[in-house]
Amino acid sequence: MKAGIVGLPNVGKSTLFNCLSNAKAQSANFPFCTIEPNIGVVNVPDSRLEKLEELVNPERVLPATVEIVDIAGLVKGASKGEGLGNKFLSNIRETDAIIHVLRCFDNDNIVHVDEGIDPVRDKGTIDVELQLKDLEAVEKRLEKSKKASRTGDKVAQKEVDTLTKVIAGLEGFHSVREIELTEDEREFLQPLQLLTDKPILYVCNVDDESAVNGNAYVDAVKEAVKGEDAEVIILAVGTEADINELEDYEERQLFLEDMGLDEPGASKLIRAAYKLLNLQTYFTAGVKEVRAWTINIGDTAPQAAGVIHTDFEKGFIRAEVIKYEDYVHYGTEAKVRDAGKLGVEGKEYIVQDGDMMNFRFNV
């Protein structure tokens, strides 16, 4: 699952990417790896893993991860190919969620592509480019649907109605995620991978003084995104990147405390991106390995087992489930069993975030 970082040039996208890519931002034990120059696999900070490591003392610990893509700065006219816009927009299409960085600080030494600092205007600039690209894709699809509907195809007619509704919304400068659609209507849109239908997280890049409570720019952004079902995070990206360069953990913590922060903002952002992607974690724990496995919220026990190996899902018999809190309370699996706190679950069981699981299967 990928989240793409987007924004205008010079708003702090690459600095944020580099900040996330620095393993010290999460944990000294877990490495960051780069697949390509602009794609990184970032560990999801999770204090539960540290506790399990302490209790189990395994040979290794493997955290959950999120793939982050650094997409070059979009400019006005990107939907028409300006500034290699088509390439960058296709990069966004391949992601599952968007992290939109907005400049919310004043600094005369850092040039802005437009006159003055106005994050709401900047958001609008990117929105329009993404909406225009979506409009192009929906109109193209509508032509095909209309041809099919003329033959009396009722499903095609429903698709025509849905696409017409979406076009009206886009022409009114509304992103697809803001348009009220039924589940059936959304099914027609899925193959199109519309840019403005992707879940979005806004990152307000602020100065040090605004790192805790934000500023007037942040307030304006929060007001502007009210109808979008989007999350807004405040981050002093440049300063956090500088802090991550420090070798000493204690020194990094002191700098964060001076800013009024209890943990790196990058850690909060990664967890928010994980949530944005509709993901959750379950654990397996043994002397060889303690591991966080990534699944979709709502996945069943067999689907969770399939993340380890497809054979586990095909031959699923049952799952033995321990709640994380119970494991921490009793300290070992044996003590959890003795206390009657180990659950035996079948194929219908919906896995909960933090479940510790053993799978029984037969192939």
N, C-alpha and C positions, 0 to 999 in steps of 0.2 A: 504494500500500500504506500503510495507516494503523496507527499504534500509539496506543492510548488510555491516558492517565494516570488511574489511579483510586486511591481511598483514602478514609479517613474525613475529615471536615472538619478543618481546622487541622493537617494533617500535612506541608504544604509542597508540595502539588500545583501550585498556581498559581505559586508562587515558582519551582518547577522549570521550569514551562512558560515563564515569563518569562526564566529563565536560558538555556534552549535558544533562545529567540527572539532573544536578543541576538547579532547576527552576530559580535561581537568574540570570542565564545566559541569560534568555529571559525576564521574567517579574515577579515581586514579587506577582502579582495577580493571575497568572495562575499556577496551580499545575502540577507537573510531576508525572506520575504514572507508576509503574513497573508491567508488566503482569507476567513475569517470571524473574529469576535472570539475564538473558542475553538479555531481550527484554524490551524496553522502549517506551512509547508514548511521543513524544516530541512536544511541541507547536511550531508552525511556527510564528516567530516574525513578526508583521505587525502593523506599526504605524497607519494605517487607522482605526484599531479597537479602538485604544486609542482616536482618534478624534471622532469616532461615540459614544463612551462611554461618552465623554464630552458633545456632542450635545443632546443625547437621555436620558442620565442618567438612564439607565436600572437597573433592580434588579441584573442581572448577565451578564457577558461577556464570551463567549465561543470561543476560537481561533481554527483555523485549526490545524491539527496534522499530524505528520509523525511517522511511527513505525520504530525504529532503532534496529537492531539486532547486538549484539557483538559476532562475530564468532571467536573462539579460533585461535591462530596463526597457519598458514599453514607452512609446511616444505617441503623440497625437497623429492619427493617420495609420496606426499599426494595422487596423483592419483592412486597409487598402495596400498593405505591404511596406509602409514607411518604416525605416529603421529596421529592416529585416523582420518586420512585424509578422508576416505569415509564418516564418520559422518559429518565432517565439510563441505565437498563439497556438501552433500545433504542439509545442512543448507543454503548454498549459493543458491542452486537451488530454494529454496522456497522464495527467495527475488525477488523484481522487479527491483532493481538497486544495484550497488556496490559502496561503498566508500572505496577506496584503500589507506591505510595510508603508506607513505614512510618516512623512517628516513633520514632527510636532515640536521643533526647536528652532530658535533663531541663531544664526551664525553667519556673519558676513563673509567669512573665509571659505564657506562651502556654497558654491554656485547652485542656484535652483533653475531648472529648465524654463519655468515660468516666472513672471515678476512676483516677488513677495512670497511669504509662507502662508499657505492656505490648504491644510490637509483635506478639507471637505471638497474643495475645487479639484485637488489632485485625485481624490477618490472618484469624483465624477468623470474626470478625463479617462481613467482606466475603465470605469464602468461602461462608458459610451463605446469605447473600442471593442470591449468584450460583447456588448449588446449588439453592435453592428455585425460582428462576426457570427453571432448566434442567429441574427435575423436572416443573414445570407443562407445559413444552413437550413433553417426552418422553411424559408420560401422555396428553396430547391426541393425539399422533401414534399412540400404542399403540392407542387406541380404533379409529382408522381401519384400522390394520393387522390388528387382530383380525377385523374385518368381512370384509376381503379374504381372510384365511386360511381362513375358514369355507367358502369356495367351493372350497377345495382348492389355492389358489395357493401353490406351494412357496416362491417368493421372499418372499411376504408372511409365511409362517410363519417364515422365517429372520429377517425383520425383527422379528417379534414376539419371537423368542428374544433378539435383540440388544438391543431396547429394554427387555425385562424385566431383562436383565443390567445395563444402565446404570441403571435405576431402583433396583435393589438396591444398586448402588455409591453413588448419590446419597443414598439413604436412610441409608446408613452413613456419611454426611458425607465422602465421597470425591469430589473433582473428577473430571470425565470424563477429563482428561489422565492421571490416576493409574490408571484402569481398564485392565486388559490387554485389548486388542481386536485382532482381525485386520484386515488391509486391507479385506476384504470387509465386515466389521462396521462399519468406519469409514465406508464408502460410504453406508450407511443413515443415518448421523448428519450427513453434510455439509449436506444441505438445511436442517437445523435451526439451523445456526450457533450451536451451544451455547456459552454464555459460558465455562464452565469447561473447555472443550476447546481454547481458544485458548492458544498459547504465552505464557508469562509471564516477566517480568523483575522481580525485587524490588529496589527502591531503598531502602536503609537511609539515612534522613536523619539525619546525626549532627552532633555539635558539632566544632569545629575540632581539638580534641585527638585525636579518633577518626577523622579523615579518612583516615589512611593504613592503620592496622591494625584499625580498628573498636573495638568494646567488648563488654560482656557482652550487651547487647541484640542486637547483630549476631550474636554467636555463637548466641544462642537462636533467631534467625530461620533461620540456616543449618541448624541441627539440625532445625527444624520443617519445612523444605522439602526434606529429603533425598530423599524418594520422588517428587518432582514433576518431575524433569528440568528444573529451573528454574535460572536464573542469578541470583546476588545481587551487587549493586553497592553500594559505600559512597560516599556523597556528602554533603559539608557544604553543603547546598543554599543556605542563607541567605548564607553567607560567599562562595560562588562567585558568587552573584548580585551581591553588593556589589563583588567584584573586577571583574566584567564591566562595571560602571558606569564604571570608570577609563578615561580616554581613551588613555593612553599604554601601548603594548604592553609595553615594558620594565618599567614599573611593575607591570603585571598579572603578568608572569612572576616578578618579585621576591616578590610576595605569595604566589603559588603555591609557590615554592621555600621560603618561610618555613613553609608548611604541610607541606612534605615531598613535594609533588606535582610531577611533571615536565610535566604538561599539565592543562588543565581537566577535571574529572571529567565535565562535560557532554559533552565530546568522546568519552570512553570509553562513556558511556551511549548516545550516538547510534549509534556503531559496533556496540554490543551489540544495540540495537533492530533495526538493519539485518540483523544475523546472525540475530536471533530471527525475523525475517520470512522467513528462508530466501532472502535476497537476496545477490547478488554483483555485481561490477563488471567490465566490460570497457571498453577505451579506444579512441577514434579520435583521431588526431593529424594535424593539418595546419596550414599557416600561418594559415588563417582561424580555426581553432578546435581546441582540445584539449578533449575531453569524456569524462566518465565516464558510461557507460550502465548502467542498472540492469536486471538479469535475474534469474530464479530459478536457484538452484543446480540443475544438471542439465539446463539448456536446451541444445538443439542449436544449431549455427551458423545454420540458417535461422530459428529462433525468435529468436535474438539479432539477426539482421538485421531481423526484423519490428518490433523495438522502434524502429528508426530510421524505417521506412516499411513498410507492408504489402506494397507492390510488391516490396520487397527480398526478402521471404520467399516470395512467390508465384513470382517469377522467379529464385530463387536458383540460381546455377551453382556457385560455389565461394567459399571464404574464404581470404584470405591472412593468416596468423597469425604475429605476432612475440611472443615471450615478453618481458614487461616488463624482466626482468633483462638479456636480450640487447640490447634497445634502449638501455638505460642504459650497458651495457658498450661498445657500438660507437658510440653517439652519433647515428647517422642511419640511416634506412631503407636507403639505398643501401649503406652499409657492412655492414649486417646481411645484405642480399642477397648481397653479395660473399663474405661469410663462410659462406654456405650455411645460414644460421640462420632463413630465412623458410620457414615451412611452408605448403603448399597443402592445404586440407582440404575434404572433401565434406559431404554432408547429414547424415551420421551423427556428425560431430565434436561432442563435448561440450565446450562452452566452459568454460575455466578462469578463475578469478578473476585479474584483471590482464592477460589477453590483450589485445594490441593488434591490431585487426582492420581489414582492408579487404574489402569484399564485391564480388563480380562477379555481376551479375544481368542478366536479359533479360526484358522484359515484352512 
